[in-house]
Every structure is written in structure tokens, then in C-alpha cells.
Amino acid sequence: MRRVRRLGTRLLLANFVVIVVGGATLFLTVDLVAPGAFDAAMGHAMNGTGGMDEMMGGLVRAAFQDAVRTSLLLAVLAASVSAVVVSLALSTRLSKPISRLAQASRRIAAGRYAERVQMTSEDEIGELARSFNLMAASLETTERRRLELVGDVAHELRTPLATLDGYLEGLEDGVIQPREETWTLLRRETARMARLVNDLQELWRAEAKQLPLTIEPVDVGAVAAAAADRFSALASERAVELRLDTPPAPSALADRERLAQVLDNLLSNAVRYTAEGTTITIGVQGDREWVTLSVADQGPGLTEEQLAKVFERFYRIDPSRSRALGGSGIGLAIAKALVGLMDGRIWAESEGLERGATFRVALPRVA
């Protein structure tokens, strides 16, 4: 015999069992109690009467029992039919949303991540549908980002691989002579691919929260001063002034090395893209909850659309210029992931094109 599996059928059977048990209980209770109650009532009414009346009382009692049993039977049958109809309607109403959830989950398992279920109530089933839709949206976003990542990586690797292949083929055919410039170019392209692979690994580990962190009180001003020293030579090459605006501020809870990595990324972009002869200001401010580190440049600035996308991986404001300057396109994505691991926030501000940009990192301050 096949086991019943459908929820609606099980709910209907459960309600039917309740009906049968309730009806049987009612029937037995009335059958046991009614005769005694009838005898008590008839005893008061026929007190002091003769044997004929007692015989008539027995007949009336039997007729009363038959009438009560018949009435109870009809009432139980009528109540059972009504209850089955109502239970069927309720069971169908309860099981349909769950069936839709099951069908939608199978479609999502088949790769249709845009699947959603309709929320028709505010009860637990409605909450389940809402959670299901949130899960589906998250899966859809993850899958879209995965596909974008695969496409972006393929696009980024295509150019250096094509360059390497072309030069190696030329060397093999004797068309290109193995001069020092050739080896320098080949080494630069391999270094570019290695940098991209390393950055991707770093980003993946950060987003997967698999990077070991040492969260401790950190003097953000000292980290900013050390970063300014590291970039002073590069800034001087482009006639860019690095200015520190780091008044005494409370310490922040952060990983010192990872914070330095985030700041290095912000300074690298600022020095790379700001105009020659301008100033980059590294600032530190503190309040009751946060210690905020900022890097403000006088570069090309950002539009509203660019501000919304600047932390996306492989997003470049000027792709050709970024590649020429050696950017991998995922540095800011790594910075965002690292700041998130330290329970902080990172964002960009700009008043528009040619108005410069400011990148801010807010970290929890030491209590």
C-alpha cells in the first residue's frame, strides 16, 4: 500500500480522525448519560403512580433512547460532512502555498534563479515565502556575480596572453630578436597576470571570510604617517604633495596590516590618477563611535553613477588608462572586503567631474 505523502491529504485525514473521535465521544457520552437523566426526570414526574405507568415509562424511555441515538447519528453525519468540506477547503488553502514553494525550489535547483513565489498571507507561510524569495534573490545575485567574474577574468587575461603568445611565436620563427626590451616586455606581461591572480585570490579569501585577522587597538594616525612615507617617492615623481591631517584621535579596533593594505590601495589610486602638481590629503578624525580615515585627492572626480560602482570588481572609470598604469581593477573591491571583515565601512564622495574625490574608511573606536 502506497504511503500517503501529500500534505493536503494528511491534513484532511487528521481532521477526519478528529471528527470521528469527537463524534464517537459525543455519542457514547449522551448514550450513557441520557438514560439516567431521563429516569431521574421521569421518576419525579411519575412519583407514586402504579405499575401501568411504570410500563409506559419503560416504553417512553426506550423510545427516547432510540430518538436520541437517531438524532445523534444524523447530527454526527451532518457535522462530519460539513467538517470534511471545510477541512478540505482549509487543507487545500494551507497546502497550495507549500506546493508552490516546493515547485519553485525545484526550478531554482535546475538553475532558474529568477524564480519567485507569491506572498498571499502574513502568517508563518507568508514569512516562509518571504524568506524563500530573499534566498532566491541572493542566489541570483551570487550566480550573476560568478558569471561576471568568469567573463571579467577571461577578458583581463586575454590581452597579456595574446601579447605573450605573439612574442613567443615571433621569437620561435626568428621574426623577433631576443633583445633585452623583448624580455622586459614578456616579464612585465607575466607579472601583470601574476598580480591579477594574486589579487583575485586575495579578494576571494576576503569575501569568503577566510583571511586571518588580528583585531586590536590601532593608532590610525601612525598607520597614515607610515603610508605617507611609503608613497612619498612615488608622489614626488608626479610632483604630487602628500599632506597629513591627523590630529590626536582615539585608537580604532582593526587589523594593523590589513588597514595598511587598504590605505596603500587608496593612496596608490590617488597618486596614480590625480593631476600633477596637486595635493593628496590623508586625514584622521574620531567621534564617539568611529575613527574615520580619509584620502582626498584633486583628481578627475566621480559622477553619481561612478560612485555607485567604484567598489565593484573590475570596474574602471577609464579602462585604457587603468591598464596602462598597471591597475588590476579589483583593488577597491579588496579594500571593501577587508574593511567589512574589520566591522567597518568604506565609501567614496565626490562633488562631480574635475572636482576630486574623497575615500573614507570608518572603523569602530576603542571603547
TASULNOR-V886321 format. One line per field, one symbol per residue. phi: phi as a letter, one per 20 degrees, with the letter a starting at -180 (. if undefined). Layout:
BEGIN
phi=???
END
This chain:
BEGIN
phi=.fffdffgfffffffffffffffffffffffeegfffffffffffdfneeffffffffffffffffffffffffffffffffffffffffffffefgffffffffffffeoefefcdeedbdefffffffffffffffffffffffffffffffffefffffffffffffffenfdefeffffffffffffffffffffffffffffeldefcdebfcffffffffffffdfffffgdldeeddccfgbffdeaegfffffffgfffgffffdfffndcddddccccfdcdddccdddefmcefffffdfeffmecfcgfffffenfencffffgffffffemdccbccaepfmdmbcdccdcgeff
END
